[in-house]
Amino acid sequence: MSQHNTSEVVIQTPAMTWSATRLKTYLTCPRQFRYSYVDCIPSVPTSPLVFGRTLHEALCFTHERQMQSGNLSPLSEVLERFDALWQNALTREQPFFRPGAPSPQQLQTTGHEILRAYLSNASNAKMPLAAELAFEVQAGDYKLAGIIDRVDEGENGLVIVDFKSGTRKPKEIDLEGDLQFTLYAFALSRMMDRPVERVVHYHLRDGTRLEAIPTEEHFAWLLDEVLPYVAGAVAREEFAPRCGYWCNWCNFRELCRAENARNFAEVK
């Protein structure tokens, strides 16, 4: 058994705090999970990650002002806020831009286009109930945590809106039983003691909304299958690498290659 310090041992318990990102990371590659959450090796932030986070912060600013004043902020104010956040993120985080990726200036222009379209579409929408809602709920032996981008009032319950800033857009059928959406819906229903009517994947680049309806079967899958499996494997220190196309974008690729050279024979 490998040696770990006290803080790392605490991480490896069924009662640790589980986010959708942590669960997805382990299911994708246990070794990547170990590097990120057990060894706590820092990774270089990528430009899409920092750009997406900056957009989320600007949208949160917009809706917080809306909930305070009853009106959306003027476009000029939102763009000014985004620009300040973006420049600060570039300076503070120094994200990695892959060869051929959009430049900082191009992403800034894309951010303006996204925010301009978003505010136009949201001008007649109802005020949200919450923006950037942080949660931490207990589910049996497991503690779930995360941040929900926006919560709306639906016709028969709550509506979760999750902003996505990437270029890839999934098919609507792929969202049924999505791990992140299932965890968010379960946590929000538990926290507010109200049903979640649906979860909306809001694709910021074209303004489309893809919807999924969470069910008790999805919740049972999360609580009875996913959480026990991942928490149990982490407690047993099962961190073998799982190779696939995701290795090409992994921050720990070279470290993992050095530890397990043979495992990369089939990774192109």
C-alpha positions as CSV (number, residue, x, y, z in Angstrom):
1,M,0.0,0.0,0.0
2,S,1.4,3.4,-0.9
3,Q,2.1,5.9,1.9
4,H,-0.1,9.0,2.2
5,N,-0.1,11.9,4.7
6,T,-3.0,12.5,7.1
7,S,-4.9,14.9,4.9
8,E,-4.8,12.4,2.0
9,V,-6.1,9.6,4.1
10,V,-9.1,11.8,5.0
11,I,-9.7,12.3,1.3
12,Q,-10.0,8.5,0.9
13,T,-13.2,7.9,2.9
14,P,-16.8,7.2,1.8
15,A,-17.8,10.4,3.7
16,M,-15.6,12.7,1.7
17,T,-17.1,15.6,-0.3
18,W,-18.0,14.4,-3.8
19,S,-18.6,16.7,-6.7
20,A,-19.7,15.7,-10.2
21,T,-16.2,16.6,-11.4
22,R,-14.5,14.3,-8.9
23,L,-16.8,11.4,-9.8
24,K,-16.4,11.9,-13.5
25,T,-12.7,12.1,-13.2
26,Y,-12.5,8.8,-11.4
27,L,-14.8,7.1,-13.8
28,T,-12.7,8.4,-16.7
29,C,-9.3,7.6,-15.3
30,P,-8.6,6.6,-11.7
31,R,-4.9,7.6,-12.1
32,Q,-5.9,11.1,-13.1
33,F,-8.1,11.2,-10.0
34,R,-5.1,10.3,-7.8
35,Y,-2.9,12.9,-9.3
36,S,-5.6,15.6,-8.9
37,Y,-7.2,14.8,-5.6
38,V,-4.9,12.6,-3.6
39,D,-1.4,13.7,-4.7
40,C,-2.8,17.2,-5.3
41,I,-0.5,17.9,-8.2
42,P,-1.2,21.3,-9.6
43,S,-2.2,21.5,-13.3
44,V,-1.9,24.3,-15.8
45,P,-5.3,25.8,-16.6
46,T,-6.3,25.7,-20.2
47,S,-7.8,28.6,-22.2
48,P,-11.2,27.0,-22.6
49,L,-11.5,26.3,-18.9
50,V,-10.5,29.9,-17.9
51,F,-12.7,31.4,-20.6
52,G,-15.7,29.3,-19.5
53,R,-15.2,30.3,-15.9
54,T,-14.9,34.0,-16.8
55,L,-18.2,33.8,-18.7
56,H,-19.9,32.1,-15.7
57,E,-18.7,34.9,-13.5
58,A,-20.0,37.6,-15.8
59,L,-23.4,35.9,-16.0
60,C,-23.5,35.5,-12.3
61,F,-22.8,39.2,-11.9
62,T,-25.7,39.9,-14.4
63,H,-28.2,37.8,-12.5
64,E,-27.2,39.0,-9.1
65,R,-27.7,42.6,-10.2
66,Q,-31.1,41.5,-11.7
67,M,-32.2,39.9,-8.4
68,Q,-31.2,43.0,-6.5
69,S,-32.7,45.7,-8.8
70,G,-35.3,43.8,-10.7
71,N,-33.7,44.5,-14.0
72,L,-30.9,43.1,-16.1
73,S,-27.7,45.1,-16.2
74,P,-27.0,47.2,-19.3
75,L,-25.0,45.4,-21.9
76,S,-22.1,47.9,-21.7
77,E,-21.8,47.2,-18.0
78,V,-21.8,43.4,-18.5
79,L,-19.2,43.6,-21.2
80,E,-17.0,45.9,-19.1
81,R,-17.3,43.4,-16.2
82,F,-16.4,40.5,-18.5
83,D,-13.3,42.4,-19.9
84,A,-12.0,43.1,-16.4
85,L,-12.5,39.5,-15.3
86,W,-10.9,38.2,-18.5
87,Q,-7.8,40.4,-18.2
88,N,-7.4,39.5,-14.6
89,A,-7.7,35.8,-15.3
90,L,-5.1,36.0,-18.1
91,T,-2.7,37.8,-15.7
92,R,-3.4,35.7,-12.6
93,E,-3.8,32.2,-14.1
94,Q,-1.7,32.5,-17.3
95,P,-3.8,29.8,-19.1
96,F,-2.2,27.5,-21.7
97,F,-3.3,28.1,-25.3
98,R,-2.9,25.1,-27.5
99,P,-1.4,25.6,-31.0
100,G,-4.2,26.7,-33.3
101,A,-6.5,27.6,-30.5
102,P,-8.3,31.0,-30.5
103,S,-6.1,33.8,-29.1
104,P,-7.0,35.9,-26.0
105,Q,-8.4,38.6,-28.2
106,Q,-10.5,36.2,-30.3
107,L,-11.9,34.7,-27.1
108,Q,-12.7,38.1,-25.8
109,T,-14.6,38.9,-29.0
110,T,-16.5,35.5,-28.7
111,G,-17.3,36.4,-25.1
112,H,-18.9,39.7,-26.2
113,E,-20.9,37.9,-28.8
114,I,-22.2,35.3,-26.3
115,L,-23.1,37.9,-23.7
116,R,-24.8,40.2,-26.2
117,A,-27.0,37.3,-27.5
118,Y,-27.6,36.0,-24.0
119,L,-28.9,39.4,-22.7
120,S,-31.1,39.8,-25.7
121,N,-32.7,36.4,-25.1
122,A,-33.0,37.0,-21.4
123,S,-34.7,40.5,-21.7
124,N,-38.2,39.1,-21.3
125,A,-37.4,36.0,-19.2
126,K,-38.5,35.6,-15.6
127,M,-36.1,36.5,-12.8
128,P,-34.1,33.5,-11.6
129,L,-34.5,32.2,-8.0
130,A,-30.7,31.9,-7.6
131,A,-27.4,32.3,-9.5
132,E,-24.2,30.4,-8.8
133,L,-25.9,28.5,-6.0
134,A,-23.4,26.6,-3.9
135,F,-24.7,23.5,-2.2
136,E,-23.5,20.9,0.2
137,V,-25.9,18.1,1.1
138,Q,-25.7,14.8,2.9
139,A,-26.8,11.7,1.1
140,G,-26.4,8.8,3.5
141,D,-22.7,8.3,4.0
142,Y,-21.8,10.7,1.2
143,K,-21.5,14.4,1.1
144,L,-22.3,16.0,-2.2
145,A,-21.2,19.5,-3.2
146,G,-21.2,21.8,-6.2
147,I,-22.3,25.0,-7.7
148,I,-25.5,25.4,-9.8
149,D,-25.3,28.1,-12.4
150,R,-28.9,29.2,-12.3
151,V,-32.2,28.1,-10.7
152,D,-35.5,29.1,-12.2
153,E,-39.1,28.5,-11.1
154,G,-40.8,26.1,-13.4
155,E,-44.5,25.1,-13.9
156,N,-44.3,22.0,-11.7
157,G,-41.1,22.5,-9.8
158,L,-37.6,23.9,-10.0
159,V,-35.5,24.2,-13.2
160,I,-31.8,23.9,-13.1
161,V,-29.9,25.8,-15.9
162,D,-26.3,24.8,-16.5
163,F,-24.3,27.1,-18.8
164,K,-21.9,25.4,-21.2
165,S,-19.4,27.5,-23.1
166,G,-17.5,24.8,-25.1
167,T,-17.8,24.2,-28.8
168,R,-19.2,20.7,-28.5
169,K,-22.9,20.3,-28.1
170,P,-24.3,16.9,-27.0
171,K,-27.5,15.3,-28.3
172,E,-30.5,15.7,-26.1
173,I,-30.8,12.0,-25.6
174,D,-27.2,11.9,-24.1
175,L,-28.3,14.2,-21.3
176,E,-30.8,11.7,-19.8
177,G,-29.1,10.3,-16.7
178,D,-26.1,12.6,-17.1
179,L,-24.0,12.3,-13.9
180,Q,-23.7,16.0,-13.3
181,F,-27.3,16.8,-13.9
182,T,-28.4,13.9,-11.8
183,L,-26.3,15.0,-8.9
184,Y,-27.4,18.6,-9.2
185,A,-31.1,17.7,-9.3
186,F,-30.8,15.4,-6.3
187,A,-28.9,17.9,-4.3
188,L,-31.3,20.8,-5.1
189,S,-34.4,18.8,-4.4
190,R,-32.9,17.7,-1.1
191,M,-31.8,21.3,-0.2
192,M,-35.1,23.0,-1.1
193,D,-37.4,20.1,-0.4
194,R,-39.0,20.6,-3.8
195,P,-39.0,18.5,-7.0
196,V,-36.7,19.4,-9.8
197,E,-38.9,19.6,-13.0
198,R,-36.0,19.5,-15.5
199,V,-32.4,20.4,-16.1
200,V,-31.4,22.6,-18.9
201,H,-28.1,22.4,-20.8
202,Y,-27.8,26.0,-22.0
203,H,-25.3,26.1,-24.9
204,L,-24.0,29.6,-24.8
205,R,-22.4,29.7,-28.2
206,D,-25.7,29.4,-30.0
207,G,-28.3,30.0,-27.3
208,T,-30.0,26.6,-27.6
209,R,-31.5,24.8,-24.7
210,L,-31.3,21.0,-24.3
211,E,-33.4,19.5,-21.6
212,A,-33.4,16.4,-19.4
213,I,-35.9,15.2,-16.8
214,P,-34.4,13.7,-13.7
215,T,-36.1,10.7,-12.2
216,E,-36.0,8.6,-9.0
217,E,-34.3,5.9,-11.1
218,H,-31.5,8.3,-11.9
219,F,-31.1,9.2,-8.2
220,A,-31.0,5.6,-7.2
221,W,-28.2,5.0,-9.8
222,L,-26.2,7.8,-8.3
223,L,-26.7,6.8,-4.7
224,D,-26.7,3.0,-4.9
225,E,-24.2,2.5,-7.8
226,V,-21.9,5.3,-8.7
227,L,-21.1,6.7,-5.2
228,P,-20.5,3.3,-3.5
229,Y,-18.4,2.2,-6.4
230,V,-16.1,5.3,-6.7
231,A,-15.8,5.8,-2.9
232,G,-15.0,2.2,-2.3
233,A,-12.4,2.1,-5.0
234,V,-10.8,5.3,-3.7
235,A,-10.7,3.9,-0.2
236,R,-9.0,0.8,-1.5
237,E,-6.5,3.0,-3.4
238,E,-7.4,1.6,-6.8
239,F,-5.8,4.1,-9.1
240,A,-4.8,2.2,-12.2
241,P,-4.6,4.3,-15.3
242,R,-7.5,4.0,-17.8
243,C,-6.2,4.9,-21.3
244,G,-8.3,6.4,-24.0
245,Y,-8.6,9.5,-26.3
246,W,-8.8,11.7,-23.2
247,C,-5.1,11.0,-22.5
248,N,-4.3,13.4,-25.4
249,W,-5.7,16.3,-23.3
250,C,-4.6,15.1,-19.8
251,N,-2.4,17.5,-17.8
252,F,-0.7,14.5,-16.3
253,R,0.0,12.6,-19.5
254,E,3.8,12.7,-19.3
255,L,3.9,11.8,-15.6
256,C,1.6,8.9,-16.2
257,R,3.6,7.8,-19.2
258,A,6.8,7.8,-17.0
259,E,5.1,5.6,-14.4
260,N,3.3,3.3,-16.8
261,A,5.1,3.4,-20.2
262,R,3.5,0.1,-21.4
263,N,0.0,1.4,-20.8
264,F,0.4,4.0,-23.5
265,A,1.2,1.6,-26.3
266,E,-2.2,1.9,-27.8
267,V,-2.8,5.6,-27.1
268,K,-2.4,7.6,-30.3
